[in-house]
Amino acid sequence: MSKFQAPKGVSEYFPPNSASFEYVRDKLLKSAKLAGYELIELPVFEDTEVFTRGVGESTDVVSKEMYTFEDRGGRSITLRPEGTAGVMRAVIEHNLDRGQLPVKLFYTGPFFRAERPQAGRYRQFYQVGIEAIGYNDPTIDVEVIAVADSAFKALGLKQYKLNITSLGDAKSRDSHRTDLVKFISTLKLDEATIERAKINPLRLFDDKRDEIKSAMAKAPILLDYLSSESAEHFEEVKRLLSEINIDYVINPRMVRGLDYYTGTTFEFDHSLLGAQSGIGGGGRYDGLMSSLGGSDVSGIGFGLGVDRILMACQAENCLPASINQLDLFIVPITEKGKSLGFKLISDLRTAGIGCDMAYGDRGLKGGMKAADKSQALYALVLGDDEVVSGKCELKLMSSGEVISSNLTVSELINRLGTKK
């Protein structure tokens, strides 16, 4: 056994389980692409200030969980703990908001938080995210939610719940803050929590400690302070969700873990994942771009946890029995068969047909074991007879049935092409 191991808290994926990870990630990406979102490929590290200003100093993400270090040039660098702040930095830097609006982007990759590792909570984890930037429109809010919902449905997930709320506009939050601060001043809190509340009193709604949850049980709720504009916006979001048959639950105490959220905010929970039940969420972040030095443009987005969504699929047993199947596995049993097989897989791959072959001198028995392990749909045995005749037999691996015999190479390619 190697003395080297992956760092603690890293979610690694390798065959055969990596096929399931890729399947889930690609389903999430497909839903975003169908809605017109385009790829943005981001660096995995940024200037630390992108996150301290963008995510918020009062959040656990910034105060406790970021991997921050000084590079060789003396600059403070942070491995990205989330995606939205980096996307906003890129949009500002490259003037993407100066063109056609909304700007619709998707991203995927690893993210990093120094958390205590446990099931579903990793120090390196994977997300698929989208951002729609340019309009404060309830229709866009619902589109973003629907992209996630349609991806979950495409994966076959059923036991998830959508929680929604509104964190209002500046007018709503200012009105609420006055009464919330007054309420918090009556509580007996430790110094760290008091300082955190001074930066953003809403953070206390996100505190996971039982004593804080109990203390905040009677705190004033932001939904009761919405301005007429925010209330109208939220009502339209709810109406549109109902119109496209997306069920939701209003959770008035939800604030999520990042300071930039405003207006429509949402989270998806899965009932079979225990304590780490969140499989994704997001919301509107009016003011985030201006806080990072850009124009005052509205936006909304989400981050979906690929690791947890894979766990949810496994819990619901909704993953396909076989993923990323090869169309064909070739088993050569003679030297001439091996030469023909190698030429054949080149032609098949050129035609877009997934195929592989048994390498080395395995013989028929060893070659068929390799074919079975490959989970290919079909198998083809090549010996001297097939080389001489130019014809071959196609076997269905699931049953061993010969489904086509006396096929020429061109007929084989056509046959496998029609099966795709």
NUKE-157782 format. One record per residue (C-alpha): residue in one letter; z negated, x, y. Coordinates in steps of 0.2 Angstrom, whole numbers, padded with zeros to 4 digits, always signed. Each point is the difference from the previous one (the first is absolute). Layout:
BEGIN
AZXY...
***
This chain:
BEGIN
M+0000+0000+0000S+0005+0006+0017K-0015+0006+0011F+0009-0009+0015Q-0002-0019+0002A+0006-0012+0014P-0013-0002+0014K-0013-0013-0002G+0005-0017+0006V+0019+0002-0001S+0011-0013-0009E+0013+0009-0010Y+0014-0008-0009F+0010+0007-0015P+0011-0006-0014P-0001-0013-0007N-0012-0008+0013S+0010+0006+0014A+0014-0012-0004S-0012-0014+0004F-0005+0008+0016E+0018+0002+0005Y+0004-0018-0005V-0014-0007+0011R+0004+0011+0015D+0019-0005-0001K-0004-0018-0001L-0010+0001+0016L+0014+0010+0008K+0013-0012-0005S-0009-0014+0008A+0000+0010+0017K+0018+0004-0002L+0006-0018-0003A-0009-0004+0017G+0010+0013+0009Y-0013+0014+0002E+0007+0018+0000L-0008+0016-0006I-0010+0011+0011E-0006+0016-0009L-0016+0007+0008P-0009+0016+0000V-0016+0000-0011F-0010+0008+0014E-0001-0003+0019D-0009+0006+0015T-0018-0006-0003E+0001-0010+0017V+0014-0011-0007F-0014-0008-0011T-0015+0002+0011R+0009-0009+0014G+0010-0011-0011V-0012-0006-0014G-0016+0001+0010E-0015+0011+0001S-0012-0014-0005T+0009-0002-0017D-0006+0007-0016V+0017+0007-0003V-0001+0012+0016S-0019+0003+0000K-0003+0003-0019E+0016+0001-0010M+0014+0010+0008Y+0005+0017-0008T+0001+0010+0016F+0003+0019+0002E+0005+0013+0012D+0017+0008-0004R+0005+0018+0003G+0005-0004+0018G-0017-0007+0004R+0006-0018+0001S-0011-0014-0008I+0011-0008-0014T-0005-0015-0010L+0008-0006-0017R+0006-0018+0004P-0014-0013-0005E+0012-0015+0004G+0018-0003+0005T+0001-0010+0016A-0006+0013+0013G+0013+0013-0007V+0014-0013+0001M-0005-0004+0018R+0000+0018+0005A+0018+0002-0008V+0006-0016+0009I-0006+0007+0017E+0006+0018-0003H+0018-0006-0006N+0001-0015+0012L+0003-0012-0014D-0007-0014+0011R+0014+0003+0013G+0013-0008-0011Q+0002-0016-0010L-0016-0009-0002P-0010-0003-0011V+0000+0017-0008K-0003-0003-0018L-0006+0015-0011F-0007+0003-0017Y-0008+0015-0007T-0008+0006-0016G-0010+0015-0006P-0017+0007-0002F-0015-0002+0012F-0017+0009+0000R-0018-0005+0003A-0016+0009-0004E-0008-0014-0010R-0011-0001-0015P+0012-0002-0014Q-0001-0015-0011A+0011-0012-0009G+0013-0005+0013R-0006+0011+0013Y+0008+0017+0001R+0000+0015+0012Q+0019+0001-0002F+0007-0017-0002Y+0018-0008+0002Q+0006-0013+0012V+0016-0010+0004G-0001-0006+0018I+0011-0009+0013E+0000-0001+0019A+0009-0013+0011I-0001+0006+0018G+0006-0009+0016Y-0005-0018+0001N-0017-0010+0000D+0008-0014-0011P-0009-0010-0013T+0016-0001-0010I-0001+0019-0002D-0018-0001-0005V+0004-0011-0014E+0016+0010-0005V-0011+0015-0002I-0013-0010-0011A+0015-0008-0010V+0007+0018-0004A-0016+0004-0009D-0002-0017-0008S+0018+0000-0007A-0003+0017-0007F-0016-0005-0009K+0009-0015-0007A+0015+0011-0006L-0013+0010-0009G-0006-0015-0009L-0017+0000+0009K-0009-0017+0001Q-0019+0004+0002Y+0000+0006+0018K-0006-0008+0016L+0006+0001+0018N-0013+0001+0013I+0005-0002+0018T-0009-0001+0017S+0004+0004+0019L-0008+0014+0010G+0007-0008+0015D+0007+0008+0016A-0010+0010+0013K-0006-0015+0009S-0007-0007-0017R-0008+0016-0005D-0008+0003+0017S-0008-0018+0000H-0006+0003-0018R-0006+0017+0003T-0013-0006+0014D-0008-0011-0012L+0001+0011-0015V-0008+0015+0009K-0014-0012+0006F-0003-0005-0018I+0001+0017-0007S-0013+0006+0013T-0013-0012-0009L+0002+0009-0017K-0010+0014-0007L+0013+0014-0004D+0000+0018-0003E+0006+0012+0014A+0017+0004-0009T+0004-0019-0001I-0005-0003+0018E+0012+0014+0006R+0014-0007-0011A-0003-0017+0007K+0001+0007+0018I+0018+0006-0004N+0006-0015-0009P-0013-0014-0004L+0013-0008-0011R-0003+0014-0013L-0017-0008-0005F+0010-0014-0008D+0008+0013-0011D-0016+0009-0005K-0003-0001-0019R-0019+0002+0000D-0009-0016-0006E-0013+0001+0014I+0014+0001+0014K+0010-0014-0009S-0016-0011+0001A-0004+0005+0018M+0018-0005+0005A+0000-0016-0009K-0003-0010+0016A+0010+0011+0012P+0012-0009+0011I+0018-0001-0008L+0015+0006+0010L+0011-0015-0006D-0012-0011+0010Y+0005+0010+0016L+0019+0000-0001S+0009-0003+0016S+0013-0014+0000E+0014+0012-0003S-0008+0008-0014A-0005-0016-0008E+0017-0007+0002H+0007+0016-0008F-0012-0001-0015E+0004-0019-0003E+0019+0004-0001V-0004+0014-0012K-0009-0012-0011R+0013-0014+0001L+0014+0013-0004L-0010+0006-0015S-0002-0018-0007E+0019-0003+0003I+0005+0014-0011N-0013-0004-0013I-0011+0015+0002D-0018-0005-0003Y-0014+0007+0010V-0019+0000+0004I-0007+0002+0017N-0013+0014+0001P-0007+0000+0017R-0011+0016-0003M+0014+0011-0006V+0004+0014+0012R+0006+0013-0012G-0004+0019+0002L+0011+0005+0014D-0003-0002+0019Y+0018-0003+0005Y+0002-0018-0007T+0002-0015+0012G+0006-0018-0003T+0006-0004-0017T-0009+0010-0013F+0001-0002-0019E-0005+0007-0017F+0005-0003-0018D-0014+0000-0013H+0002+0000-0019S-0013-0009-0010L+0000+0012-0015L-0003+0016+0008G-0019-0001+0003A-0007+0009+0016Q+0016+0008+0005S+0009-0017+0001G+0011+0003+0015I+0018+0004-0005G+0007+0000+0017G-0001-0006+0018G+0005+0002+0018G+0002-0009+0016R+0006+0001+0018Y-0004+0015+0011D+0004-0004+0018G-0005+0014+0011L+0002+0014-0013M+0016+0007+0006S-0007+0001+0018S-0016+0009-0006L+0011+0013-0008G+0010+0003+0016G+0014-0012-0003S+0006-0016+0008D-0011-0016-0002V+0010-0007-0014S-0007-0012-0013G+0000+0003-0019I-0006-0006-0017G+0000+0008-0017F-0008+0002-0017G-0005+0014-0012L+0000-0005-0019G-0010+0010-0012V+0012+0005-0014D-0014+0006-0011R-0010-0016+0001I+0015-0011-0002L+0004+0010-0016M-0017-0004-0006A+0002-0018+0004C+0016-0001-0009Q-0009+0008-0015A-0014-0012+0001E+0012-0015+0000N+0011+0008-0013C+0015-0004+0010L+0009+0017-0002P+0016+0001-0010A-0002+0006-0018S+0012+0014+0003I+0005+0007+0017N+0014+0012+0005Q+0009-0002-0016L+0013+0012-0005D+0016-0010-0005L+0004+0013-0014F-0008+0014-0010I+0012+0011-0010V-0005+0008-0016P+0012+0014-0006I-0002+0006-0018T+0012+0014+0000E+0006+0013+0011K+0016-0009+0004G-0009-0016+0003K-0012+0009+0012S+0015+0007+0010L+0008-0017+0001G-0017-0008+0004F-0002+0012+0015K+0017-0004+0007L-0003-0019-0003I-0016+0000+0010S+0009+0008+0014D+0013-0013+0000L-0013-0014-0002R-0011+0006+0015T+0016+0002+0011A+0003-0019-0004G-0018-0004+0005I-0006-0003-0017G-0018+0007-0003C+0000+0011-0016D-0008+0015-0009M+0002+0009-0016A-0010+0009-0013Y+0000+0019+0003G-0004+0013-0012D+0004-0002-0019R-0011-0015-0004G+0011-0008-0013L+0002-0019-0002K-0018-0004-0003G-0007+0010+0015G+0014-0006+0011M-0003-0018-0004K-0019+0003+0004A+0005+0007+0017A+0012-0015+0003D-0015-0012-0004K-0011+0010+0012S+0013-0001+0014Q-0001-0019+0000A+0019+0000+0002L+0009-0017-0003Y+0013+0008-0012A+0002+0015-0011L+0015+0009-0006V+0001+0012-0015L+0014+0013+0001G+0005+0011-0014D+0016+0008-0006D+0007-0017-0006E-0001-0007+0018V+0007+0016+0007V+0016-0001-0011S+0002-0019+0001G-0004-0001+0019K-0009-0016-0004C-0019-0004+0000E-0013-0013-0004L-0012-0007+0013K-0017-0005-0006L-0013-0011+0008M-0016+0009+0000S-0012-0015+0000S+0007-0006-0017G+0011+0014-0007E+0014-0012-0001V+0018+0007+0002I+0007-0010+0014S+0017+0009+0002S+0009+0011-0012N+0016+0010+0002L-0002+0002+0019T+0010+0013+0009V-0008+0010+0014S+0009-0011+0013E-0005-0016-0009L-0018+0006-0001I-0001+0004+0019N+0007-0018+0003R-0012-0008-0012L-0015+0009+0007G+0006-0004+0018T+0001-0018-0003K-0018+0000-0007K-0007+0006+0017
***
